[in-house]
Amino acid sequence: MLKGPLRIAIDIGGTFTDLQVLEESTGRCFALKRPTTPDDPSRGFMEAIEGARAELGFELSQVGAIFHGTTIATNAVLEHKLPPAALITTSGFRDVLEIARHTRQDVYASFAETRRLLIPRSHRLEVAERIRATGEVAHTLDPASVTGALDRLSALGCRSVAIVLLHAYANAAHELALAQALRERFADMHVSLSHEVSPEIREYERTSTTALNALLMPVVSAYVSALEGRMRATGFSPPLFLMQSNGGVVSPETAARYPARLLLSGPSGGAIAAEQMAVSLGEPNLIGIDLGGTSFDVSVLTDSRPRIVNEGAVDGCPVRLPMVEIRTIGAGGGSLARTDGTGRLLVGPESAGANPGPACYGRGGMRATLTDANVVLGRIDPTYFLGGGMPLDSAAARNVVTEDVGRPLGLGPEAAAEGVTRIAISHMAAAIRLSLFEKGLDPKDFTIVSFGGAGGLHAAQVAEALEIPRVLYPKNAGTLSAWGMLFCDIVHAFARTRLIAVDSAAPAALTPLVNDLLLQGARSLDADGVTADARELRFSVDMRYRGQAYELSVPIDGQVLDANALEKAGVTFHDLHEASFAHADRDETPEIVTVRLNAIGRLRRPDLEHRANEDPAEPKAVRTIWHNDERVDVPVFERTDFGEQDSASGPLIVDDVHSTIFLPSGWWIEGTGTGDLIAQQLSVNPMAALYE
């Protein structure tokens, strides 16, 4: 029976729902996994909590807070399951979404690739008005055009609308007036305003972000309502926080109003977990790899911090919002393996998902997956999956791998399965390589942090492909994204565009803008009930050389943008520019494009318990697996048996309740005082001779 107040983190992924239950009085953490319920994630949310309550022994009244990461927004976009929405914009600008940036992935193709249009032209409406980039009103909002647009909107029958007027970031008066007229006529309409969602320059990106937000509002609002309804029905009412793409959390009300902030909700929890590990283990340069059932997520940490970018893309649609930089590819345990007409072996990006899942799950899956391949290779114990809570069908795995891969390629099932893993590993390595090389970073300077249910099966071989010397296996690997959410703070991100040179006139010109941002930050933290001593305000500025089409984000020391702070920011900008692009013009005065403020409400960080195992680790069994084109007998260890002084050399397998580690030949692994495991290639291990 758990005692005292509890904190729960719950991360709903495409295949599994991960939980971390923290007993605050002792610092003990308990990890659990449950199958995701794609038909109704809110049902799976409560089923997972009820399952944890029954298994661990606690009362719902003990739960003091819940932190929740969800893929509801991401999946709605990727699966094109969005209700219709309308766009109202300045006359002459209805085709911004269609014109976009005229960029092509293949510059030599005869035709441009198809681009996804979030809102069809028939649903894009115009109103007569014009505001200049300075904020000056050139043409007032025409009431007749507003009435006409609302009449057409009524005929469309949409549940949500995006309002994106030209230069509304500089003057929001017309957007506010239009929104007021719209709400008076359509009381239940979801309204997304560009000056609230993404108040920055670049019309296409601002329009895309605001449109995505509008499209997601009915989806996320319905999910939040269903979730809160299920909680109320059981008398369960702890504070609920939803994970954002920027690594912070917000209230359900804010999430429903700005659902585009949730597009990287789940993966960002893993990046925050990697940040905690970078500090606790003294590993400042980390590559977080999260290999789950459907995707492979890569996050790069330097100086113990993940990189925050101000723009990303989901399904090819730009999102101009702060987010942890994460590269995602379709590679996971459920990735489908098959051959094409030319005899090529393909793995992913299509996935078997949670339903039916891999064939070995015994839920009707009829196609080979990466998980099936690992079962055939002997790396996954069918009787110990999820600690024995979900036995696997090894015969079904062998059958689909043989039929889908082995027979077409003339290979036996083991050779076919190893081919599947090698293709998947090459995809993962390519994603990491791109994430590093585009920043001028050397893989040899990094350590991989492997997490997700399937991460430990492939991390060492991915590291080999990149010549990365070390791999860190966290003790909460299978549920690490949920674990990371236990360390999150409330974060509200605000931005205002103002083009101005960093000169002596800049501080006075920026003062009204800075004061407005501070007021917005204070109001948001007031609404969250954050006390004065738990608040932190962080300014940054996006800077560039005059004429450039891209910016670099520069942090500001303190909460004042005075002459001294801006002078320091200018020097930092030159340094960052040289580090990023190998050149800097230190004689040129940079200009500010956007001022940003993060209003942070610090939540109490948990004190975690570290339990060390004093008995030497001994193999619990020997298993025959397929490795490097032959059968070999390898020792199998229990994860909890590894203490701080324990070490062993590969090939070996380490079983855990929620994940499995496969360590190939040429590696050694040792325990740490925190319960984590660290593996290193023998070729770079000074004690390698001891293991030969």
N, C-alpha and C positions, 0 to 999 in steps of 0.2 A: 504494500500500500504506500503510494507516494504521499509525502507530507508537505504542508505549507503551500504557498502560492506557486503556480506553474505558469510557464510560458510555452506556447505551442507555435511552431512554424510548419506550414503545410504548403507544399509545392505540387500543383497538379500538372503533370506532364501528359504527353500524348499516349503513353502506355501505362505508366504507374503514377500513383499519388504518393509522395514522400512526406513523412512526418518526422519532426524532431520535438520531443517533449523535454523541457528543461525544468528540473526541480530546483527552484531558485535558492532554497535554503542550503543545499549541499553542492550545487553546481553539477549534479549528475545529469547527463543527457541520455535519452533513450530514442533509438531510431526504429521506425516502422515503415513498411511499404504495403500498399494496397493497390489492386488494379483500378485504373481510372474508369469512370463511367461516362463515356463520350456523349451518350444521349442526354445526360443531365449532370454536369460537373458539380452542381450544388448538392445533389444527392450523394455523390461520392465524397464530397467534403465532409458531410455529417456522418456518413457511414465510416469514414476513416477515423474521425474523432471518437465515435462510439466504439470502434474496434480497439483503439488505443486505450480508452477508458476501461474496457473489459479486460484487456491483456495486462495493463500495468497497475490497475487498481487505483482509481482516483475518482473524485466527484467533479462534475462539470463546474460546480461553484468554486472550485479551487483555481480555475483557469483565470489568470489576471490579464492576459492579452494574447491575441492571435495575429500572426504575421502570415500573409497569404500571397503566394506567387501563382499566377495563372496564365495559361496560354489561350484564354478565351478570345482575347482581341487578336492575337497573332493568327490563330486558326481560322477565325472568321474572315480575315483578309486573304490568307493563303488558299483557303478552300472556296473563296468567292461566295461565301454565305452571308451577304450583307443586304439588308433591306434597301429599297430604293430611296434615294435622297435627291434634293434639289440644290442648286447653287445659284445664288443671287450675287451679281457682280456689277461693276461699273460698265455702262454702255460702251461697247466696242471691245470688251475684254472677256467675252464668254468662251473664247476658244483658247485661253491660256493653257488649260490642261491638255489640249490636243496639240498645240504648237510645241510645248515643252521646251527643250534645249537643243533640238535638232542633232542630238548626239546619237551615234551608232556604235554598237559593239563590233560590228564587222564593217570597217570603212570601205572595203572593196566590193561589198555586195551590191547587186543591181537594184535591190529594193531594201528599204529600211525594215528592220524587224518590227513585228507587231507590238504596239505599246498598249498597255492596259489603260483604258479610260475609266476612271472611277465614277464619273457621272456622265451619262449620254447627253448629246447636244440638246435633245428635246427637253431635258430637265435643267438646262442652264439658262437662267433668266437675267435680264438686264434692267438697271434703273439709271436714269439720267442724273448724274452728279459728277463732280471732279474736285479732288483735293490734290494739291501739288506736293512734291517730296518735302518741301519745307513745312508742311502742315497748313499752308494758306489755302483757304477755300476759293477755288476758281469758279465753280458753279455749284449753287446750292442744290440740295436734294429735291428733285421735282416730285411733288405729291401725286400728280397724275400718273407718273411712271411707277410709283410705288403701288398705287391702287391696281394698275394693270398687272404688275408682277404678282401681286397677291391673288388676283383673280385667276391667273394661269396656274399658280401654285395650288390653289384649291382644286382645280380640275385634275392635277397630277396625282393627288391622293398620297403624297409622301408623308412619312412620319418625322423626318428630320430635314433640316436645311442648313447649308453653309453660307455665311455671308462674308464675302471677301471683296471689299471695295478698295480701289486704288489708293495706295499710300495711307491706309487706315492706321498703320503703325505710328505715323507722325501726327495724326489727328483722327480720333475715333468718333467724332460727333455724328457723322452720317451713319456709321454702322450702328451706333446706339439708337438713333432715331428710327432706323429701319427695323431693328430688332423689337423696339417698343410697339411699332405698328403691327408687326407680325404676331407678337404675343397677344395683343389685344384681339386679334381676329382668330388666331389658332391657339387656344389655351394649352393644349397638350402637345404642341410641336416642340421637338428637340431643336435648339438653336445653337449653332457653333459659330462664334465670332472670331475673325482672324486676328483682331488686335488683342484678344485674350489668349488664343491658342498659340499663335506664333507671330508676335509683333515685330517682325524683322523685314528687311528688304529682300528682294528677289521674289518676284510675283508668282512664278511657277511653283517654287518650293512652298511658299506661304499658302497658295491655293490648294496644293496637293495635301498639305498637312491639315488644313482646316476641313477639307472635304473628307479626308479619312476620319477625322474626329467626329464629324457629323454622321458618317455612315456607321460608326461604331457606337454612338450614343444609345440607340435602342437596344443593341446587343448587350453591352456592358450594364446598362441600367436594369435590364430584365434579369441579368445574372445576379447583380447585387441585391435586387429586390427578392429574388428567389432564395438567395443565400441567407439574407437577414430574416426572411419569413420562416425558413427551416430552423434557424437558431431560436427565434422567438417561440416557435411551436414546442420546443423542448425546454423552454425556460432558460436558455443559454444566451447570455448577453454580455460577454466580455468586450473590451475595446477591440475593434477589428481594424487592421491596417493592411492595405494592399501594396504590393511591391511595384515600384516604377522602373522604367528603363534606366534612370540615372543612378540607381543604387540606393535610393531612399524610399520611404513609404509614405502613403497618404491615407486619408480617411475614405470610406466608401463613397461619401457624398462627392468628394473631389474627384475620385476615380470615375464616377458616373458622368461628371461634367466634362472631364478631360480624359476620355478613355485612350486617346492616342499615346498617352504617357505610359501605358501598360504594354506596349508592343514587344518589349524585351523583358517582361516582368520576371519570368522564371529564370532565364539564363543569368540575369544580373545578380541574383542571389549567389550563384557560384563564384562570380568575380569578387563579391564582397568577402566570401569565405576564403578565397585565395589571398586576399589582402590581409586578413587576420593571420593566416599561416605565414605569409611573408615576414610579418613583424615578429611573431612568436618563435620562428625557427631561424631567423636571420638570413633569409633567402630573398634578397630584394628583387631579383630578376626571375620572374616565373612565367610559365605559359600554362594557363588553365585549360584543360581539355575535358569537356563534359560530353561523354558518350552515353546516351540514353537509348530509348527504344526506337526513336524516329530521326534524331538529328545528332550532329557532332558540332559542338560550339567551342570556339577558340577565343580566349581573351589573353592579352599580353599585359603583364605588369612590369613596370620599371620603377626603380626606387620605391618598391613596395606599394605602388598604387596602380590601379587600372586606369587606362586612358579614357577620359570622357570626351566624346565628340559632340558637336552641335548639330550634326545632320547624319542621318542614315537612310536606309531604304528597305522597304518591305514589299516583296513581290514586284520589284521594279518601281515602286512609288516612293518618291522622296518624302522624308519625314524630317522637318526642320525643328527638332527638339533635342535637348541634351540627353545623351544616353551613353551607357558603358559601351565601348567599342568591342563588339563581338562579331566574329565571322562565323556564319552557320552554313553547313552543307547537309544534304540529305544522306547521312550515313549514320546508322544506328543498329541496334540489335535486330530490329525488324526490317532492315533494308533487304529488298528482294534481290535474289541472285538468279540470273538466267543467261542464256546465250542468244545472240542475234543471228540473222541469216548468214553472216560471214564467218561465224564460228568464234566471234569475240565473246569473252566472258564479261558480263556487266553486273555491277552491284550498286543498287540504289539508282536515283534518289527516291524511287517509289518505296513505300513502306507498308508492311502488313498491319501496322498500328496496334491498338489495344484489342480490336475486335475485327477479324478473328485472331490476329497475332501470328507468331511463328507456328509452324506445324507442330513443333514439340510441345506447345501449350495445350494441345488436345481440345481446341475450341473450334475446329473446323478449318484451320489454315491448311491450304493445299499447295503452297508454293515455298520454295527454299528461301531461307533468310540467313543473315550472319549469325544469329543465335543458333539456328539449326546446325550450321557449319561447326560452331564451337562445341556443340554436343557430340557431333560425329567425331571430332578430333580428340574427345575425351577431356577437354579443358574445363567443361562444366559438368559437375556431378548431377545427374538427373534426379537423384534422391535427396539432394541437399539444396535445391534451388529455393531461394527465400527461406533458408534455414530448414528446409523440409516441408514448408507450408504449402508449396506448390510443386508437386512432383511432375517431372517432364517425361514425355513420351519419346524415348531415344529411337525406337523403331520408326516412328513417323518422321523424325528428323533425317534418319539415314535414307529413308525411301525418297523424300522430296529432293534431297541433295543428289541422290543417284539419278533420278528422273530428269530434274531440271538442269543439272550441270554435268554430272559424270557421264551419262549415256551420250549426250550430244558431243562431248569432247573426247570420248573414248578413254575416260579415266575411272579409276576405282573411287569409291565414295570418300576415302580419306584424302587422296590426292586432290579430288574435286573440292573438298571442304577447305583444304589448305590454300588452294587457288583462290577461293572466295575471300578468305581472310587477307591474302596478300593484295588483292585488288582493293579491298576496303582500306587497308593500311596505307596504300599509295594515295588514295583520295584524302585521307586524314593528313598525311605528311604534306601534301600539296597545299592544303588549306593553311597549315601552320607556316610553311615556307613563304607563302604569299603575305601572310600577316606580318612576318618579320622583315622580309627583304624590302617591302615597300617603305619601311621605316629606316632602312640601312642598318638593321640589327643582325648580329651574328648568333646563330643557334647555339654555338658552343658556350656562349656566355649565360645560357639560361638553364633552368631546371623545369621539367614538366611536372605539373600537379595533375594527377589523374583522378577523375571522379566520374560520377554517373554509374549506373548499374553495370555497364559493359566496359568502362574505361580501363580497368585493371587487366583485362584480357589482352589488350593490344598496345598499351602505352609504351612498354619497353621496346617493342619492334618499331613503333612510330619513331621513338627516340633514335634508334639505330639508323633509320633511314635519313635522319637529319643530322647525325653525328652529335646529338645532344647527350652529354655524359651522365646525367642524373635524372631519376624519376622519383617523385614523392607520392606516396600512397597514403592519403589521410585516413584516419581511423573511421571517419564518417563518410567514406567515399561514395557509398550507394545513395546517400541522402544529403550530400554536401551542400547543394543549393538551398535546401531547407535549413540546414545548420547555419549557413551564412546569414539567413534572414533574421536570426536571433540577435545579430549585431547591428541591425539597421537603425537609422534615425529618420525622423520625419524630415523631408526635404521638399521645399517649394522653390521652383526655378522660375525666375522672371528675367525678361530681356527687353531692351528698348534700343532701336537703331538710332544713331546720330552720327552722321559723317562729319568729322572734325579733326583737324591736324593737332598733333600733340605738341602744342606750343604754349606760350604764356597766357593766351586767352582761353585755353581749353577748360581750366578748373571752374571759372565763373560761368561759362556757357553750359557746363554739365551739371551745375548745382541743382537746378530745378528737376532735371531728369533723375538725378541720384536721390533727391528727397522723395520723389514720387515712388521710386522703387522701394525705398526704405518703408514708406507708408504701406505699400502693398504687402511687403514681407511681414510687417507687424500685424496687419489685419489677418493674414492667413494663420499666423502662429497664435493669435488671440482666439481665432475660431477653433483651433485644435486644443486650446487650453494649456498651451506651453508656458510654464513659468519663466520669469525674467532671467533667472540664473541658469536655465537650461537652453537658452537661445544663443545661436551663433550666426552671424551674417558674413558672407564671403562675397566680395566683389571680384569680377574679372572683366577684362575688356578684349574684344576681338580686334586685332590690329593688322595692318597691311601696309606695304609701300603703295604710294599713290599710283593708281592705274592697274593694280593687280585685281584679279577676279576671285581671290581666295584670301582667307585670313588665318591667323594663328591666335589661339586664346592665351592670354597672359594673366596670371593671377595677380591680385592687388593685395599688398600688405595693409591690414587695417580696414576701417569702414569709412574712410574719407578719401575722395579722389582729389587731393590737393596737388600743388605743383611738385612737391617732393615725391609723392606716390606715382604720379604720371611720368616723372623723369626716370624713376627706377623701372617702371613698366617699359619705357622705351628701350632702355639698355637690355632688359630681359628679352624683348621682342627680337632685337638684333641677334642675340645669342641663340634663341630658339630657331630663327630663320636659318642661321648658319648650320645648326645641328640638323635641321630638317632637309635643307636643300643645298648644303655645302657652299653657300655664299651669303654675304650680307653687305649692305651698303650703309655703313655706320655714319656716313656724312649726310644721309637723307633723313628728313623728318617723317616718321611714319604717321599714319592717320588711324583714328579710332572709327570702327564701323558700328559696333554694337557694345553696349554696356550690359553686363549680366550680374544678377544677384541670386545667390542661393541663401534662402532663409531656412535655417536648420533648427529643428527642435531635438535636442539631445535626449535620447531615451537611455535609461540605465543599462549599461553593458553587463552581461552576466559574468559571474566568476565561475569558471568551469573546473570541475574536478579532474585530476589526472591520476589514474590508477596504474601503477607499475607492476608488472609481473616479475616476481623474483625467481621463479623456477626456470631452468633452461628449457628452451623450446625443443621439442622432440617431434618428429613426424608422427602423425596419427595414422597414416596409411601410406601405401605405395600404389600408384595408379599407372596403368599403361596408357600412354597417349601417342598421338602421331605428331612428330616434330622433325622438321628438316628432312622430309621425305622418307622417314622411317619410324618404326615403333620403338619407343623408349620407355623404360620404367622410371618414374619420377616420384620423389617424396611429396607428400601432401601435408601441409601444416594448417593448424587452426589459427586464425588471425589473432585471437586473444591470447595465444600462448607466447607470442613474440614480446620479450622484454627489452629493456634498454641495452643489455649486453649481448643479445642474441643476434646471430648472423648465419647466413647460409648461401650457397652458390647455386645458380641455375644449371640445368632446367629444374624448376619446381613449381608447385601450385600452392597458393595460400587461399584457403576457403574462408569466406565471411558470410554472415547471414544475408547481406544485401548486395554483395559483389564478390568477384573472384579475381585473384591476381595470377596471371601466368607469367613467369619469369623465364625467358629462354636461356640457352647456353651463352656463356660469355658475360654473365651478370652476377653480382652478389647483392644481397639485401640484408639490412640490419634494422633493429628496433631503435626507438628513441624514447626519451623520457615522457613524451606527450602521448604516446600510444600510436603515433604515426610510424610509417615504415619508409626507409630511404633505400633506393636501389642505385647502383652505379656500375658502369661497364668495367669489366676487369682490366681492359686495356688502359684505362686511366686511373685505376685503383693502385696506390702504392703498395698495398698488401696482396696484390693479385697472386703472387707466388704461393701464398698460404692456401689458396683455394684450387690450385692446379693438381 
